[in-house]
Amino acid sequence: MKILKIFSYALFAMVLTGCGGSSDDPVVVIEDDKVIVEPTMVTLFGTVAIGTAIAGADIVVTGKDGNTIEVTAVTDANGNYSIEFDGELPTPVLISVITADGEKLSAIVDDPNATIANVNPITTYVADTLLADTDLSAISAGDVATAGQKAVTSLFGAGAQYDAFSSDTFIAKSDDNDFDTQASVADVLLDSISQLAGATDVATFIAQAAEAEATLLDSAEFIISVATNLALVKGTESNIEEIFNLQQIDATIAAQLTDVITFQEIVEGVISLVEASGLTTEQEIAATAGLIEIIADVVISDNIIDITIADAVSQNVVDNLLDDIVNIVTSDEVADLSTEELIATARNTAGVIITIITNTGIDLTGDNLDLSAIEEELAHVIVIIANSTDWDNGKWGTLIWQ
């Protein structure tokens, strides 16, 4: 009888767990002739970022009934979080975060099998769009993916993949000047969006961009920004094509992606030459920013990048103007500046150079350049920074040249 009883319990356990079983299924334990079903836990994790990681933020989870689900989760220094649920993921759920600046970020998870739920301005736009037309309880599996694909197509063009922002492994920079982290390409794009947004709230900017007729990649400024930020990522080469399904792109998008890749290679070449100048990391970043500013100004005309002259221009700029930029970023006047201030100084120097180039009609695509006018002008530049300068908000207007 004892053998029969044990066999019956074992058969019951097989029925409960199914043939083969699953790590997500309840664990069945036979103890003292009793069948004990131990509940399983499912984990949802992700990264919260606005280009840079959002650290120390509380994660709030709202269930489909509109009530808050009691979880305790705070993002770490890299913006990462994890949440455990009993039994199964109670989709749909809304994941929300309030940043230190009071900005609300969110993401909707409608897939009961989801394991990753990143939270960023793009997932926020998708969540806001869905919830503007329906309640959370009415969202079904697949609704978020459909809305997300529509959003990234509007932002970047056909072939862009929403998963890169929402449910793929996502690595964010720790801050604006973190060039040591091997950030995800999606994070780099968020960096460039943040830069393009300027003083505008990033989520608001994305909403405006998604509703515009043109994509972000129709902007030469955005292409240069993405290419530069990709080139600055440390480690394995990052490629914008990673977030696109190349089988779905058209000729226009293909050309834009080629422009990004080509200019990225140019920036990487500039970086390698700057690195050979014996500068500190902060000085390298600032000098690169200044040189790229000059190159971009020359190769962009009427929002079109002339890639055919980009190599020649970049070579001439580095060969003839690197020393001038280096002298500025290593001068005594800027010794106590922060990285942001130093970058601003280099870009303002670039602005002076661009003005001289325009006024004197110098052709940076030619050979045997005479840049004596630039050398003479820059010899008299002194950097003065007013005490009222608000660097955090990017108010560079108080940088004065005299």
Secondary structure as UniProt FT lines:
FT   HELIX           2..17
FT   TURN            23..24
FT   STRAND          27..31
FT   TURN            32..33
FT   STRAND          34..38
FT   STRAND          41..49
FT   STRAND          52..53
FT   STRAND          58..62
FT   TURN            64..65
FT   STRAND          68..69
FT   TURN            77..78
FT   STRAND          80..86
FT   STRAND          93..98
FT   TURN            100..101
FT   STRAND          104..109
FT   TURN            112..113
FT   HELIX           121..133
FT   HELIX           136..138
FT   TURN            141..142
FT   HELIX           143..156
FT   TURN            158..159
FT   HELIX           163..166
FT   TURN            176..177
FT   HELIX           185..197
FT   TURN            198..199
FT   HELIX           202..211
FT   HELIX           216..218
FT   HELIX           220..232
FT   HELIX           240..243
FT   TURN            246..247
FT   HELIX           251..275
FT   TURN            276..277
FT   HELIX           281..299
FT   STRAND          300..301
FT   TURN            302..303
FT   STRAND          304..305
FT   HELIX           307..329
FT   HELIX           332..334
FT   TURN            335..336
FT   HELIX           339..360
FT   TURN            364..365
FT   HELIX           372..378
FT   TURN            379..380
FT   STRAND          383..385
FT   TURN            387..388
FT   HELIX           391..393
FT   HELIX           396..398
FT   STRAND          399..401
//
